[in-house]
């Protein structure tokens, strides 16, 4: 799990979801927002449409956080909201890591 300073508070979800800055991959959408704090802040959202059970949703969320924990030092300051799409709940290991890192790299280059 990420430290509290690196997580996005719930009250900022709506402005990020309504922002027009985003990147898509097959299983995730990465929403990007401006941050008033000079550190990168990250959140992962997995809806019931993606995974019906809470255990499945939390497992996917933890897997994404585990990938991001090692990469957070290299990110620019900002808000990063990963929104899972259908089919993401079946992802594991290297496939998940590759897709999440590709999204982050596309943001860092832009």
N, C-alpha and C positions, 0 to 999 in steps of 0.2 A: 504494500500500500504506500502511496505517496504521503509525504508530510502535509500537514494542514496548510502550510504556506504555499504549496504547489498544487492544491486542489481548487477548483472553481466552486464558489458558493452557489447554492440553488437560486438565489435571487438574480444571478447573472445569466442563467440559462436562457430566459426569454429574449434578452437583447442579442445573444449570440445566435440563437435559432432564427431570428429575424434578419440577421446580417446577410449580406449578399456575397460575402467572401467565403468560398468553400472549395474543397477538392473532393472528387469521388473516386472510389475504387469499386471493385466487384462486391465487397462485403461491408464496406464502411464509407461513411461520409465524414469528412473532417471540416468542421466549422471553425473559422478563425475570427477572433475579435481583438480589439485594442484593449490593452491593460493599463490601468493607472499605476500598477505596481511594477517594479523593474525586475520581475522574475517571471518565468513561464508558468502558467497555471493550466492544469489539465483536468478533464473529466471524461468519463465514458458513460454513455447512455445506451441501455439495452431495453427495448420495449417488450411488452407481452406479445406483440405480433411476431417478434423475432424468436423468442423462446418462451414457451408457456409457463414453465416452472421457475420458481425463484432460485432454486439450486443451479439450474442451467444458466440463468441470467447472471447470477453472481460469479459463477465459474468463468464465463466469458469475460466479464468485467475484470476479474482478478488476473486473467491471462494477459489482457491488454495492458493493465497497469504494470505487470511484471516486465513486459517488453519496454515500456516507457521509462521505467525506473532507471535503467542504465543509460538512456538517451537524453534525459532531461537537462543534463549539464550543457549539452551542445545546442540547446534550443534558444532562439531569440525570445525576448520578453513578449508576452501576449497571452491570449486565451485560446486554448485548443480543446474543442469538444468533439470527441469521436462518437458518432451515432452509428450503431450497428444496423445492418440491413438483414433481410431474410437470408438464411443460409450461413450466416456468420457463426451461429452456435455450434456448427459441426467442425469449425476450424481448430487446429491444434498445432503446436510446435513451430516448426520452421515456416510453414505456409502463413501462419498468423503473423509471425515476426516479420517476414518479408513484406507482406502487404501493409502493415502498420508503418514500417520504416520507409517504404516507397512513398506513402502519403506524406510523412514528415519531410523527406528529402525534396519532394515537389514543392512544398511550402517554403523551405529554406532557400531554394533556388529562385523562387519568384520574387 
